[in-house]
Amino acid sequence: MRRLLDDDSPKVRQAVLSELVAWKEDGLRFLSESAQEKTSSGEAALGLLRELGWDDGRDAFRQFIRAFSYELESGFLLLDKVIRPSSDLIVTRQRLDQLAKRCEELTVLPTTLKDRCRTISRVLFHEEGLRGVRADFNQPASSSLSFALEEKHGLPLTLSVIYLLVARRFGLKLDPVELPGHFMVGCFLGKSTFYVDAFERGRMRNPEEVMAFLHRRNLDDSPQWFLPSTVGDVLRRACRNLVHQHLSAGNAESARLFSSFGNEFDEAYRRAS
């Protein structure tokens, strides 16, 4: 296959593209490795990556970090492109739109904040069957939004971000909440604050229950953990997760990449202070 990458024949090029698409992740891996070569085949592989929409999104994500204007959906879709270059941001957005539309279809007015959160949980965790990853926390793909939507499982942070993005489309302004060793969604809109545990299929917890959750695991229950987290901090945590996942998988080069993103965030915050 490699010797055909720089073939100028339109028929050969189309056949190569079709074969690579059929290979899916193996096709991406093959082109990524070929693109490292300083040859005509390497240049052709780079062009094919761009043509297929599989080009590496690391530069775009770095630019996003340096701009210091963080927005949850944009940040996580750009990060998703780094994790899975073959992902399609438009398709991911459309899927989130569809999930929010389904929530609207199930809503009967009048409704409360908790009722609306229960509707989101019904759609994501019962109809769609999204689950927290149990067997392999160290699989880097479990940090990917597109992977979680396709394969129906992900990390607590990943599922929480999906919940937040669907909620936003559904007219709810919820917040990410970083906890020691866990991640939840917080609702600070009404008189009584509550939290949604996306990893536990949308289980709702009041502040006392979250504190008990932390106590059972001998984790820090300081008041700051119960407050909304910034988008930058959530993205930095996602990058730290990916560093750990890649190190556990023996991917030192990928671990260094995501560690470098953490350094970029640190530098962006330093410049802004």
DOKOLTOR-597964 format. One line per field, with one value per residue (C-alpha): residue number from 0; residue in one letter; x, y, z. Coordinates in steps of 0.5 Angstrom, whole numbers, plus 500, padded with zeros to 3 digits. Layout:
BEGIN
i	[NUM|...]
aa	[a|...]
x	[X|...]
y	[Y|...]
z	[Z|...]
END
This chain:
BEGIN
i	[0|1|2|3|4|5|6|7|8|9|10|11|12|13|14|15|16|17|18|19|20|21|22|23|24|25|26|27|28|29|30|31|32|33|34|35|36|37|38|39|40|41|42|43|44|45|46|47|48|49|50|51|52|53|54|55|56|57|58|59|60|61|62|63|64|65|66|67|68|69|70|71|72|73|74|75|76|77|78|79|80|81|82|83|84|85|86|87|88|89|90|91|92|93|94|95|96|97|98|99|100|101|102|103|104|105|106|107|108|109|110|111|112|113|114|115|116|117|118|119|120|121|122|123|124|125|126|127|128|129|130|131|132|133|134|135|136|137|138|139|140|141|142|143|144|145|146|147|148|149|150|151|152|153|154|155|156|157|158|159|160|161|162|163|164|165|166|167|168|169|170|171|172|173|174|175|176|177|178|179|180|181|182|183|184|185|186|187|188|189|190|191|192|193|194|195|196|197|198|199|200|201|202|203|204|205|206|207|208|209|210|211|212|213|214|215|216|217|218|219|220|221|222|223|224|225|226|227|228|229|230|231|232|233|234|235|236|237|238|239|240|241|242|243|244|245|246|247|248|249|250|251|252|253|254|255|256|257|258|259|260|261|262|263|264|265|266|267|268|269|270|271|272]
aa	[m|r|r|l|l|d|d|d|s|p|k|v|r|q|a|v|l|s|e|l|v|a|w|k|e|d|g|l|r|f|l|s|e|s|a|q|e|k|t|s|s|g|e|a|a|l|g|l|l|r|e|l|g|w|d|d|g|r|d|a|f|r|q|f|i|r|a|f|s|y|e|l|e|s|g|f|l|l|l|d|k|v|i|r|p|s|s|d|l|i|v|t|r|q|r|l|d|q|l|a|k|r|c|e|e|l|t|v|l|p|t|t|l|k|d|r|c|r|t|i|s|r|v|l|f|h|e|e|g|l|r|g|v|r|a|d|f|n|q|p|a|s|s|s|l|s|f|a|l|e|e|k|h|g|l|p|l|t|l|s|v|i|y|l|l|v|a|r|r|f|g|l|k|l|d|p|v|e|l|p|g|h|f|m|v|g|c|f|l|g|k|s|t|f|y|v|d|a|f|e|r|g|r|m|r|n|p|e|e|v|m|a|f|l|h|r|r|n|l|d|d|s|p|q|w|f|l|p|s|t|v|g|d|v|l|r|r|a|c|r|n|l|v|h|q|h|l|s|a|g|n|a|e|s|a|r|l|f|s|s|f|g|n|e|f|d|e|a|y|r|r|a|s]
x	[500|506|508|502|501|504|501|498|493|486|483|489|488|481|482|487|482|477|482|484|477|475|481|478|483|488|488|489|495|498|498|500|506|508|507|513|518|522|520|515|510|511|508|503|501|500|496|491|491|488|483|480|480|484|490|492|489|494|496|489|488|495|492|486|490|494|488|486|478|476|469|467|464|470|475|473|472|479|482|477|481|488|485|482|484|479|473|468|467|460|458|459|455|450|449|449|443|439|440|438|432|430|430|425|420|420|419|412|411|411|417|422|430|431|425|429|436|432|430|437|439|433|436|443|443|437|435|442|445|452|456|462|468|469|474|479|480|487|484|486|480|475|477|474|467|466|468|464|458|459|462|457|462|467|470|467|469|468|460|460|462|457|451|453|453|446|444|446|442|436|436|440|446|449|457|462|465|472|472|478|478|471|467|460|455|453|446|447|440|435|434|438|444|445|449|449|453|454|458|453|447|445|444|443|446|445|452|451|451|457|461|459|461|468|469|467|473|478|478|479|472|474|469|472|471|463|464|464|470|473|473|481|481|477|481|487|484|483|490|492|488|491|498|496|493|498|504|500|499|507|506|511|511|503|504|509|504|499|503|506|498|498|504|501|495|500|503|497|495|501|501|494|495]
y	[500|505|505|507|513|518|515|520|516|518|511|509|515|513|506|508|513|507|502|507|509|501|500|505|506|502|507|513|509|507|514|517|513|514|522|521|519|525|522|523|518|521|528|524|521|528|530|524|525|532|530|525|530|526|531|532|537|539|546|548|546|549|556|555|554|561|565|564|565|558|555|548|545|548|546|539|538|541|536|530|532|531|524|521|525|521|524|529|535|536|529|530|536|533|528|532|536|530|528|535|535|528|531|536|531|528|534|536|543|545|542|543|543|536|534|537|533|527|527|528|522|518|520|519|513|509|510|511|507|511|508|509|505|500|495|500|507|507|507|514|513|513|521|522|525|522|515|515|517|512|506|508|509|514|517|521|527|525|523|529|534|530|531|539|540|537|540|547|545|543|550|549|552|547|547|542|540|537|533|529|522|524|529|531|536|541|545|552|555|554|555|548|546|539|535|529|524|522|516|513|514|521|519|526|528|533|537|532|526|528|530|523|520|523|521|514|514|518|524|531|535|542|547|549|542|543|550|550|549|553|551|551|547|542|542|541|535|532|533|530|524|523|523|518|514|514|512|506|504|505|511|516|520|521|522|528|531|532|534|539|542|542|547|551|552|554|559|562|563|566|571|573|574]
z	[500|502|495|492|496|491|485|481|478|480|480|484|489|489|491|496|499|499|502|508|510|510|515|520|526|522|516|521|524|517|515|521|521|513|514|519|513|509|502|497|500|507|503|500|507|510|504|505|512|511|505|510|515|519|520|527|531|536|533|533|540|542|539|543|549|548|546|553|551|554|552|554|547|543|547|548|541|539|544|541|534|538|541|535|529|525|529|525|529|525|527|534|534|530|535|541|538|537|544|546|541|544|551|549|546|553|556|559|562|567|569|575|574|577|572|567|569|570|563|560|565|562|554|556|560|559|552|549|554|556|562|566|563|568|565|563|566|562|555|552|548|554|554|547|547|540|542|548|544|539|544|549|555|558|564|569|566|559|561|565|559|554|560|560|553|552|558|555|548|553|556|562|565|569|571|571|578|579|585|588|584|581|577|577|574|579|579|582|579|584|592|593|590|587|583|578|578|570|572|576|570|573|580|584|590|595|598|604|600|596|602|605|598|599|606|604|600|605|600|601|603|603|601|594|591|591|587|579|576|570|563|563|569|566|560|564|568|562|559|566|565|558|560|566|561|555|560|563|556|555|550|552|546|547|554|553|548|553|558|554|553|561|560|555|560|566|561|559|566|568|562|564|571]
END
